[in-house]
Amino acid sequence: MTDRPAHPARPSPRAASLHGPSVRARRRLRGLVWKARFLLSAGALGLAAAITVGRLQPPPPVLETIVVADRAVLAGESLTADDVRTTQVPPRSRPADALRDPAEAVGRILAIPVSEGTVLSAPVLVAPRGGPQGPPGTVVAAVRLGEPALARIVGPGMHVDLLAPSQNDDPTSDDAAAATYLARRALVLPGPLAAASDAGNGLSQGTSSGDEAADLILVAVTPEEATFLANVAGRGAITAVVVQ
């Protein structure tokens, strides 16, 4: 009797399912997830921390607009649009009288010299309708110079020393005294001549009004210096010396 070759055993359906492609893929995926478990945990913690920090951060601060000088400008100069800019500051840092709109500053005259970044406010500017204003702590005094030509040479923004001549007319005399300082570094403000020029030379030359203003200047001085100026008014010629 001839022996027949045995047929190879066929895998059962259950065994085939355990070793199929889908099972191997799932095992591979589980292996990758296991290896990357630390990265996934760190990512989850980072996301949670970012959400927590975002919720704890305060809202952005409220800022207010103010007008500042965009460059250094001398006293007595009229501000242009190129001289000013706006910036944002916290409400507590904004001076109460600070300008908020550049249009409020353009065309105004500076009462004091300013540097870049200086906040433009009412005390820094001459009053908008021609009312003269000096720096804080000063008063405005009208001074009639002994030489009318000086009033044309001395312009707004300059600083001058104001002196009264000695009572002794003979400078070679032993009793001759030095001139008396009435004010030092007085700031010259826009005065009658500047106003007439801005108005298109409305004052006719030779009229009494023009003659009366020809030798008059406005200066910002201390209250004590204003008293000295008032005491010598009408007594003698006052001269002005331009100083730095």
CORWO-V419304 format. One record per residue. PSI is psi in whole degrees, 0 to 359 (NA if undefined). OMEGA is omega in whole degrees, -180 to 180 (* if undefined). BURIAL is I if it has 16 or more other C-alpha atoms within 10 Angstrom, else O. Layout:
psi->PSI omega->OMEGA burial->BURIAL
psi->PSI omega->OMEGA burial->BURIAL
//
This chain:
psi->128 omega->-176 burial->O
psi->132 omega->178 burial->O
psi->132 omega->176 burial->O
psi->143 omega->177 burial->O
psi->140 omega->-180 burial->O
psi->140 omega->176 burial->O
psi->138 omega->177 burial->O
psi->145 omega->-179 burial->O
psi->131 omega->176 burial->O
psi->136 omega->177 burial->O
psi->142 omega->179 burial->O
psi->158 omega->178 burial->O
psi->324 omega->-179 burial->O
psi->317 omega->179 burial->O
psi->323 omega->178 burial->O
psi->322 omega->-179 burial->O
psi->331 omega->-179 burial->O
psi->336 omega->-177 burial->O
psi->17 omega->-180 burial->O
psi->170 omega->180 burial->O
psi->320 omega->-177 burial->O
psi->324 omega->180 burial->O
psi->317 omega->179 burial->O
psi->322 omega->179 burial->O
psi->319 omega->180 burial->O
psi->321 omega->178 burial->O
psi->320 omega->179 burial->O
psi->320 omega->180 burial->O
psi->318 omega->179 burial->O
psi->325 omega->178 burial->O
psi->318 omega->179 burial->O
psi->319 omega->179 burial->O
psi->319 omega->180 burial->O
psi->318 omega->180 burial->O
psi->328 omega->-177 burial->O
psi->14 omega->-175 burial->O
psi->326 omega->-179 burial->O
psi->321 omega->178 burial->O
psi->319 omega->179 burial->O
psi->320 omega->179 burial->O
psi->316 omega->179 burial->O
psi->320 omega->178 burial->O
psi->318 omega->179 burial->O
psi->318 omega->179 burial->O
psi->320 omega->178 burial->O
psi->319 omega->179 burial->O
psi->318 omega->179 burial->O
psi->320 omega->179 burial->O
psi->320 omega->180 burial->O
psi->319 omega->179 burial->O
psi->318 omega->-179 burial->O
psi->315 omega->180 burial->O
psi->319 omega->179 burial->O
psi->324 omega->180 burial->O
psi->331 omega->-178 burial->O
psi->339 omega->-179 burial->O
psi->137 omega->178 burial->O
psi->158 omega->178 burial->O
psi->156 omega->179 burial->O
psi->143 omega->-177 burial->O
psi->150 omega->176 burial->O
psi->128 omega->-179 burial->O
psi->153 omega->179 burial->O
psi->151 omega->-177 burial->O
psi->133 omega->173 burial->I
psi->163 omega->-179 burial->I
psi->131 omega->179 burial->I
psi->163 omega->177 burial->I
psi->135 omega->-180 burial->I
psi->352 omega->178 burial->I
psi->171 omega->177 burial->O
psi->131 omega->-179 burial->O
psi->137 omega->-179 burial->I
psi->156 omega->175 burial->I
psi->144 omega->-180 burial->I
psi->350 omega->179 burial->I
psi->148 omega->177 burial->I
psi->130 omega->-176 burial->I
psi->140 omega->175 burial->I
psi->175 omega->180 burial->O
psi->333 omega->179 burial->O
psi->348 omega->-177 burial->O
psi->348 omega->-173 burial->I
psi->159 omega->174 burial->I
psi->171 omega->178 burial->I
psi->157 omega->175 burial->I
psi->163 omega->-178 burial->O
psi->133 omega->178 burial->O
psi->157 omega->174 burial->O
psi->152 omega->-178 burial->O
psi->325 omega->-179 burial->O
psi->338 omega->-179 burial->O
psi->353 omega->-178 burial->O
psi->121 omega->174 burial->I
psi->146 omega->-175 burial->O
psi->329 omega->-176 burial->O
psi->15 omega->-180 burial->O
psi->141 omega->177 burial->I
psi->148 omega->-179 burial->I
psi->341 omega->-177 burial->I
psi->126 omega->179 burial->O
psi->332 omega->180 burial->I
psi->336 omega->179 burial->O
psi->340 omega->-178 burial->O
psi->328 omega->-176 burial->I
psi->128 omega->-179 burial->O
psi->347 omega->179 burial->O
psi->156 omega->-178 burial->I
psi->136 omega->-180 burial->I
psi->133 omega->176 burial->I
psi->338 omega->179 burial->I
psi->157 omega->176 burial->I
psi->145 omega->180 burial->I
psi->155 omega->176 burial->I
psi->171 omega->-180 burial->O
psi->132 omega->179 burial->O
psi->354 omega->179 burial->I
psi->133 omega->178 burial->I
psi->129 omega->-180 burial->I
psi->120 omega->-178 burial->I
psi->178 omega->-175 burial->I
psi->316 omega->-179 burial->I
psi->342 omega->-178 burial->I
psi->339 omega->-172 burial->I
psi->149 omega->173 burial->I
psi->144 omega->-179 burial->I
psi->141 omega->-172 burial->I
psi->337 omega->-176 burial->O
psi->33 omega->173 burial->O
psi->351 omega->178 burial->O
psi->118 omega->-176 burial->O
psi->144 omega->176 burial->I
psi->140 omega->176 burial->I
psi->180 omega->177 burial->I
psi->159 omega->178 burial->I
psi->136 omega->180 burial->O
psi->1 omega->180 burial->O
psi->164 omega->173 burial->I
psi->162 omega->-179 burial->I
psi->127 omega->180 burial->I
psi->142 omega->175 burial->I
psi->128 omega->-177 burial->I
psi->127 omega->176 burial->I
psi->115 omega->-178 burial->I
psi->150 omega->-180 burial->I
psi->335 omega->179 burial->I
psi->110 omega->-178 burial->O
psi->331 omega->-179 burial->I
psi->331 omega->179 burial->O
psi->324 omega->-179 burial->I
psi->334 omega->179 burial->I
psi->334 omega->180 burial->O
psi->320 omega->-178 burial->O
psi->122 omega->-178 burial->I
psi->166 omega->179 burial->I
psi->139 omega->-180 burial->I
psi->342 omega->177 burial->I
psi->158 omega->172 burial->I
psi->136 omega->-177 burial->I
psi->150 omega->166 burial->I
psi->133 omega->179 burial->I
psi->128 omega->-175 burial->I
psi->149 omega->173 burial->I
psi->139 omega->-177 burial->I
psi->161 omega->177 burial->I
psi->151 omega->179 burial->O
psi->342 omega->180 burial->O
psi->120 omega->-177 burial->O
psi->345 omega->-178 burial->O
psi->104 omega->-178 burial->O
psi->345 omega->180 burial->O
psi->354 omega->-178 burial->O
psi->152 omega->177 burial->O
psi->338 omega->-179 burial->O
psi->3 omega->-178 burial->O
psi->138 omega->-179 burial->O
psi->154 omega->178 burial->O
psi->156 omega->178 burial->O
psi->151 omega->-177 burial->O
psi->130 omega->176 burial->O
psi->121 omega->177 burial->I
psi->327 omega->179 burial->I
psi->145 omega->179 burial->I
psi->137 omega->179 burial->I
psi->44 omega->176 burial->I
psi->135 omega->-180 burial->I
psi->123 omega->179 burial->I
psi->128 omega->-179 burial->I
psi->162 omega->175 burial->I
psi->125 omega->-176 burial->I
psi->199 omega->-177 burial->I
psi->322 omega->-179 burial->I
psi->319 omega->179 burial->I
psi->320 omega->180 burial->O
psi->320 omega->179 burial->O
psi->321 omega->178 burial->O
psi->318 omega->180 burial->O
psi->332 omega->-179 burial->O
psi->8 omega->178 burial->O
psi->36 omega->180 burial->O
psi->47 omega->-179 burial->O
psi->333 omega->179 burial->O
psi->125 omega->-179 burial->I
psi->141 omega->177 burial->O
psi->137 omega->178 burial->O
psi->347 omega->178 burial->O
psi->163 omega->-179 burial->O
psi->322 omega->-180 burial->O
psi->316 omega->180 burial->O
psi->320 omega->179 burial->I
psi->322 omega->-178 burial->O
psi->329 omega->-178 burial->O
psi->353 omega->-173 burial->I
psi->327 omega->-177 burial->I
psi->18 omega->-176 burial->I
psi->134 omega->174 burial->I
psi->157 omega->175 burial->I
psi->133 omega->-178 burial->I
psi->150 omega->173 burial->I
psi->118 omega->-177 burial->I
psi->170 omega->175 burial->I
psi->158 omega->178 burial->I
psi->324 omega->179 burial->O
psi->318 omega->179 burial->O
psi->326 omega->177 burial->I
psi->326 omega->177 burial->I
psi->318 omega->177 burial->O
psi->316 omega->-180 burial->O
psi->321 omega->180 burial->I
psi->325 omega->-178 burial->O
psi->330 omega->-178 burial->O
psi->358 omega->-179 burial->O
psi->127 omega->178 burial->O
psi->352 omega->-178 burial->O
psi->331 omega->-178 burial->O
psi->173 omega->-178 burial->O
psi->135 omega->175 burial->O
psi->135 omega->179 burial->I
psi->155 omega->-179 burial->I
psi->136 omega->177 burial->I
psi->121 omega->-179 burial->O
psi->130 omega->180 burial->O
psi->164 omega->179 burial->O
psi->NA omega->* burial->O
//
